[in-house]
Amino acid sequence: MDFTQCRILVVDDEPPNVRLLERMLSDAGYRQVRSTTEPWQVRALYDEFHPDLILLDLMMPRLDGISVIRQLEIPADVFLPILVLTADTSVAAKKRALEAGAQDFLTKPLNRLEVLLRIKNLLHTRHLYLDLDRHNRSLEQIVSERTQQLLQSEKVATMGSLLAGVAHELNNPLALVMGQGQLIRAAVSDSTLVERADMVIAGANRCARIIRNFLALARQRPPERADVRFNQVVQEAVDLLAYQLRLSDVEVALDTADDLPVIWADAHQLHQVVVNLVANAQQALSRMAGARRIVLKTRLEREPDRVRLEVTDTGPGIPAEIRARIFEPFFTTKPPGEGTGLGLSLCRGIVEEHGGTLTVESEIGQGTTFRVELPAQSPPTPAPTAVDFESPPPTAGKTILVVDDERDLAATLAAALRADGHQVEVADHGAVALEMLERRTYDLILSDTKMPVLDGERLYAELEQRFPSLTSRIVFLTGDALSLEKRGWLERTGAPHLLKPFDLWKMRQLVNRLLAELESAGRSATAPGQ
């Protein structure tokens, strides 16, 4: 290993000794050598020159080598080799030098070969020390980064738990708002009232989508997959932000490919991704003068089959240090109160949940491009199906029990079912429902899963023990976050379920279909010859 580029500082009050050492070092190829015969200059030279090695005379007038070492105040965790040169061969002198901070010593008169070997060994040791120090710092950086990632993951997990609870509390009133809006919509004929009811329903649906998207960030809810036309998602996102973009004097250009296939995805989540990317681009452009332009381009990549979206702006670009952290949860460059740092993290989570990638390319002064790539895959075979809402005409006159601790919501469901000619009774929780089941039978039960006293899960367990025939006549309504445990339990029961807030029409269709199936099964069981 070549150490000739290392910096060496020579300190000796005797000029002939300094010249001798300079010549030795020069002949050995060392080119970065500084020297002084004034020990009081050493501290200034040390701060300016940053030597890798100091050759220091021990016996000097006014300021000896020991005092010089103490003046340098070299930190304990910094390895700077000091080779002491001394004519004092006593053990006490050597001990004083080593205790002061010297690493080695040579006795005058100096032997050229020994001097160069000691210098080379000390420089090699310093090289190993610096290499180890760099490695340790790298490890510390990795540990720090991993710790931050863990903390961010814990924040997301904590937020997920909070959102799961909040979602349940919000989904129940949202189901009430949506249900009442639909009942009003069906009951009125005045065009103004119809329009207002539609606005209420649309607002509730929007709130429900926001909750679903936050739960997706917290990994509390799987995407709701269906056939999606990606160009339509892009167009709708631009339409949603059109007014805001016009106010900011931002020109938007769409360059969409005609050959995009239908993809299997969650349209609401992809809509949120595009809205977020376009909104971010608009905010970046609002901070600059001159032409403001956003281009959205979709393409189909054949190998492998992937649908690509590029959102490109003519903004100021993103610095490399920010670009490296831009997808971290809670990282934001916006002023307090103007951003949570969740947007891009949420977007990447949604895209990766779909088996795709979200990347960014940006240069200062050259704008920014966010690139979304999604697999152009068909629905799995067989395609996962939600509740089949195609049903025969209503089978009127059936008895239905609605079990829900949200009384207004239960009343809304009852009103919708009574409109189809059914007899409906309501129970506040599972314990009341069991008392009612002791007195009479019901053709169908609609039950919430999260209730006081006796929840849906324990109600189902009681039905298995006391009324096993009713386990095939129950529909679960849930407004919670559908944890893995809850999803597993619902799958084990095999019972159909609806997620709050849900469309009343879908609930009625499901009820009618199940009642028709149960009636048909009853006829088959009692048919002649059976």
Backbone hydrogen bonds, N-H to C=O, Kabsch-Sander energy under -0.5 kcal/mol:
donor,donor_aa,acceptor,acceptor_aa,energy
3,F,1,M,-0.6
6,C,3,F,-1.9
8,I,32,Q,-2.5
9,L,53,L,-2.5
10,V,34,R,-2.9
11,V,55,L,-3.0
12,D,36,T,-1.9
17,N,14,E,-0.6
18,V,14,E,-1.8
19,R,15,P,-2.7
20,L,16,P,-2.2
21,L,17,N,-2.3
22,E,18,V,-2.5
23,R,19,R,-2.3
24,M,20,L,-2.3
25,L,21,L,-2.5
26,S,22,E,-2.5
27,D,23,R,-2.8
28,A,24,M,-1.5
29,G,26,S,-1.5
30,Y,25,L,-2.4
31,R,4,T,-1.5
32,Q,4,T,-0.6
33,V,31,R,-1.0
34,R,8,I,-2.5
36,T,10,V,-1.9
41,Q,38,E,-2.1
42,V,39,P,-1.4
45,L,41,Q,-2.4
46,Y,42,V,-2.9
47,D,43,R,-2.1
48,E,44,A,-1.9
49,F,45,L,-3.4
50,H,46,Y,-1.8
52,D,7,R,-3.0
53,L,7,R,-1.3
54,I,81,P,-2.0
55,L,9,L,-3.1
56,L,54,I,-0.7
56,L,83,L,-2.3
57,D,11,V,-2.4
58,L,85,L,-2.4
60,M,58,L,-0.9
63,L,61,P,-3.1
65,G,58,L,-2.4
68,V,64,D,-2.0
69,I,65,G,-2.3
70,R,66,I,-1.9
71,Q,67,S,-2.1
72,L,68,V,-1.6
73,E,69,I,-0.8
73,E,70,R,-0.5
78,V,75,P,-1.6
79,F,77,D,-0.5
80,L,78,V,-1.0
83,L,54,I,-2.9
84,V,82,I,-0.7
84,V,104,D,-2.7
85,L,56,L,-3.2
86,T,84,V,-0.5
86,T,106,L,-2.4
89,T,87,A,-0.8
94,K,90,S,-1.8
95,K,91,V,-2.6
96,R,92,A,-2.4
97,A,93,A,-2.1
98,L,94,K,-2.4
99,E,95,K,-2.5
100,A,96,R,-1.7
101,G,97,A,-0.8
101,G,98,L,-0.6
102,A,97,A,-2.3
103,Q,82,I,-2.0
104,D,82,I,-1.5
106,L,84,V,-3.0
108,K,86,T,-2.6
112,R,110,L,-0.6
115,V,111,N,-2.8
116,L,112,R,-2.4
117,L,113,L,-2.3
118,R,114,E,-2.6
119,I,115,V,-2.5
120,K,116,L,-2.5
121,N,117,L,-2.6
122,L,118,R,-2.5
123,L,119,I,-2.5
124,H,120,K,-2.2
125,T,121,N,-2.3
126,R,122,L,-2.3
127,H,123,L,-2.5
128,L,124,H,-2.4
129,Y,125,T,-2.4
130,L,126,R,-3.1
131,D,127,H,-2.5
132,L,128,L,-2.6
133,D,129,Y,-2.9
134,R,130,L,-2.6
135,H,131,D,-2.2
136,N,132,L,-2.8
137,R,133,D,-2.7
138,S,134,R,-2.4
139,L,135,H,-2.5
140,E,136,N,-2.9
141,Q,137,R,-2.4
142,I,138,S,-2.5
143,V,139,L,-3.1
144,S,140,E,-2.7
145,E,141,Q,-2.8
146,R,142,I,-3.1
147,T,143,V,-2.6
148,Q,144,S,-2.5
149,Q,145,E,-2.7
150,L,146,R,-2.7
151,L,147,T,-2.8
152,Q,148,Q,-2.8
153,S,149,Q,-2.8
154,E,150,L,-2.8
155,K,151,L,-2.4
156,V,152,Q,-2.7
157,A,153,S,-2.9
158,T,154,E,-3.1
159,M,155,K,-3.1
160,G,156,V,-2.7
161,S,157,A,-2.2
162,L,158,T,-2.5
163,L,159,M,-3.2
164,A,160,G,-2.4
165,G,161,S,-1.8
166,V,162,L,-2.8
167,A,163,L,-3.4
168,H,164,A,-1.6
169,E,165,G,-1.8
170,L,166,V,-2.5
171,N,167,A,-3.3
172,N,168,H,-1.4
174,L,170,L,-2.3
175,A,171,N,-2.5
176,L,172,N,-1.9
177,V,173,P,-2.9
178,M,174,L,-3.0
179,G,175,A,-2.6
180,Q,176,L,-3.0
181,G,177,V,-2.4
182,Q,178,M,-2.1
183,L,179,G,-2.3
184,I,180,Q,-2.7
185,R,181,G,-2.4
186,A,182,Q,-2.0
187,A,183,L,-1.3
188,V,184,I,-1.6
194,V,190,D,-2.5
195,E,191,S,-2.3
196,R,192,T,-2.1
197,A,193,L,-2.6
198,D,194,V,-2.3
199,M,195,E,-1.9
200,V,196,R,-2.1
201,I,197,A,-2.4
202,A,198,D,-2.6
203,G,199,M,-2.4
204,A,200,V,-2.3
205,N,201,I,-2.4
206,R,202,A,-2.2
207,C,203,G,-2.2
208,A,204,A,-2.3
209,R,205,N,-2.2
210,I,206,R,-2.2
211,I,207,C,-2.2
212,R,208,A,-2.4
213,N,209,R,-2.3
214,F,210,I,-2.2
215,L,211,I,-2.4
216,A,212,R,-1.7
217,L,213,N,-1.8
218,A,214,F,-1.9
219,R,216,A,-1.3
220,Q,215,L,-3.4
221,R,215,L,-0.7
225,R,223,P,-1.0
226,A,265,A,-2.0
228,V,263,I,-2.7
230,F,228,V,-0.8
232,Q,229,R,-0.6
233,V,229,R,-1.6
234,V,230,F,-2.3
235,Q,231,N,-2.5
236,E,232,Q,-2.6
237,A,233,V,-2.0
238,V,234,V,-2.1
239,D,235,Q,-2.5
240,L,236,E,-2.1
241,L,237,A,-1.4
242,A,238,V,-0.5
242,A,239,D,-0.9
245,L,241,L,-2.6
246,R,242,A,-2.3
247,L,243,Y,-2.2
248,S,244,Q,-1.3
249,D,246,R,-1.6
250,V,245,L,-2.5
251,E,249,D,-0.5
251,E,292,R,-2.8
253,A,294,I,-2.7
255,D,253,A,-0.5
255,D,296,L,-3.2
260,L,257,A,-0.7
263,I,228,V,-2.7
264,W,377,Q,-1.0
265,A,226,A,-2.4
265,A,263,I,-0.9
267,A,265,A,-0.8
270,L,266,D,-2.4
271,H,267,A,-2.4
272,Q,268,H,-1.8
273,V,269,Q,-2.0
274,V,270,L,-2.3
275,V,271,H,-2.5
276,N,272,Q,-2.5
277,L,273,V,-2.4
278,V,274,V,-2.6
279,A,275,V,-2.7
280,N,276,N,-2.4
281,A,277,L,-2.0
282,Q,278,V,-2.5
283,Q,279,A,-2.2
284,A,280,N,-2.2
285,L,281,A,-2.2
286,S,282,Q,-1.7
287,R,284,A,-0.8
288,M,285,L,-1.7
293,R,291,A,-0.5
294,I,251,E,-2.8
295,V,312,T,-2.8
296,L,253,A,-2.8
297,K,295,V,-0.6
297,K,310,E,-2.4
298,T,255,D,-1.9
299,R,308,R,-2.1
301,E,299,R,-0.5
301,E,306,R,-3.5
302,R,300,L,-0.5
306,R,301,E,-2.3
306,R,304,P,-0.8
307,V,374,L,-3.1
308,R,299,R,-3.1
309,L,372,V,-2.9
310,E,297,K,-2.5
311,V,370,F,-2.6
312,T,295,V,-2.7
312,T,310,E,-0.6
313,D,368,T,-2.5
314,T,293,R,-1.3
322,I,319,P,-0.6
323,R,319,P,-2.9
324,A,320,A,-1.9
325,R,322,I,-1.4
326,I,322,I,-0.7
326,I,323,R,-0.6
328,E,325,R,-2.1
330,F,341,G,-1.2
331,F,328,E,-1.7
331,F,341,G,-0.8
332,T,330,F,-0.6
338,E,335,P,-2.2
346,L,342,L,-3.1
347,C,343,G,-2.4
348,R,344,L,-2.7
349,G,345,S,-2.3
350,I,346,L,-2.5
351,V,347,C,-2.6
352,E,348,R,-2.9
353,E,349,G,-2.1
354,H,350,I,-1.1
354,H,351,V,-0.6
355,G,352,E,-1.8
356,G,351,V,-2.5
357,T,373,E,-2.0
359,T,371,R,-2.2
361,E,369,T,-2.4
363,E,367,G,-1.4
365,G,316,P,-3.1
366,Q,363,E,-2.5
367,G,315,G,-0.7
368,T,313,D,-1.0
369,T,361,E,-2.9
370,F,311,V,-2.3
371,R,359,T,-2.7
372,V,309,L,-3.1
372,V,370,F,-0.5
373,E,357,T,-2.4
374,L,307,V,-2.7
376,A,305,D,-2.1
377,Q,375,P,-1.8
389,F,387,V,-0.8
391,S,389,F,-0.6
396,A,394,P,-1.0
397,G,421,G,-2.0
400,I,423,Q,-3.0
401,L,444,L,-2.4
402,V,400,I,-0.5
402,V,425,E,-2.9
403,V,401,L,-0.5
403,V,446,L,-3.5
404,D,402,V,-0.6
404,D,427,A,-2.2
407,R,405,D,-1.2
410,A,406,E,-2.7
411,A,407,R,-2.6
412,T,408,D,-1.9
413,L,409,L,-2.4
414,A,410,A,-2.5
415,A,411,A,-2.4
416,A,412,T,-2.0
417,L,413,L,-2.3
418,R,414,A,-2.7
419,A,415,A,-1.5
420,D,417,L,-1.1
421,G,418,R,-2.1
422,H,417,L,-1.6
423,Q,398,K,-3.1
424,V,422,H,-0.6
425,E,400,I,-2.3
427,A,402,V,-2.9
430,G,454,L,-2.3
433,A,429,H,-1.9
434,L,430,G,-2.2
435,E,431,A,-1.7
436,M,432,V,-2.1
437,L,433,A,-2.2
438,E,434,L,-1.4
439,R,435,E,-0.8
439,R,436,M,-0.6
440,R,436,M,-1.6
443,D,399,T,-1.7
444,L,399,T,-1.3
445,I,473,R,-2.7
446,L,401,L,-3.0
447,S,445,I,-0.5
447,S,475,V,-2.9
448,D,403,V,-2.9
449,T,477,L,-1.1
451,M,449,T,-0.6
454,L,452,P,-2.8
456,G,449,T,-1.2
457,E,449,T,-0.7
459,L,455,D,-2.2
460,Y,456,G,-2.2
461,A,457,E,-1.9
462,E,458,R,-2.1
463,L,459,L,-2.2
464,E,460,Y,-2.2
465,Q,461,A,-1.4
466,R,462,E,-3.2
467,F,462,E,-0.5
467,F,463,L,-1.6
470,L,467,F,-2.2
471,T,468,P,-1.2
472,S,469,S,-0.8
473,R,470,L,-1.9
475,V,445,I,-2.8
476,F,496,P,-2.3
477,L,447,S,-3.1
478,T,498,L,-2.2
487,R,483,S,-3.0
488,G,484,L,-2.6
489,W,485,E,-2.3
490,L,486,K,-2.5
491,E,487,R,-2.3
492,R,488,G,-2.1
493,T,489,W,-2.0
494,G,490,L,-1.6
495,A,490,L,-0.5
498,L,476,F,-2.4
500,K,478,T,-3.3
500,K,498,L,-0.5
507,M,503,D,-2.0
508,R,504,L,-2.7
509,Q,505,W,-2.4
510,L,506,K,-2.4
511,V,507,M,-2.5
512,N,508,R,-2.7
513,R,509,Q,-2.3
514,L,510,L,-2.6
515,L,511,V,-2.6
516,A,512,N,-2.2
517,E,513,R,-2.4
518,L,514,L,-2.6
519,E,515,L,-2.4
520,S,516,A,-2.4
521,A,517,E,-2.6
522,G,518,L,-2.1
523,R,519,E,-2.1
524,S,520,S,-2.2
525,A,521,A,-2.0
526,T,522,G,-1.2
527,A,523,R,-0.6
527,A,524,S,-0.7
530,Q,527,A,-1.8
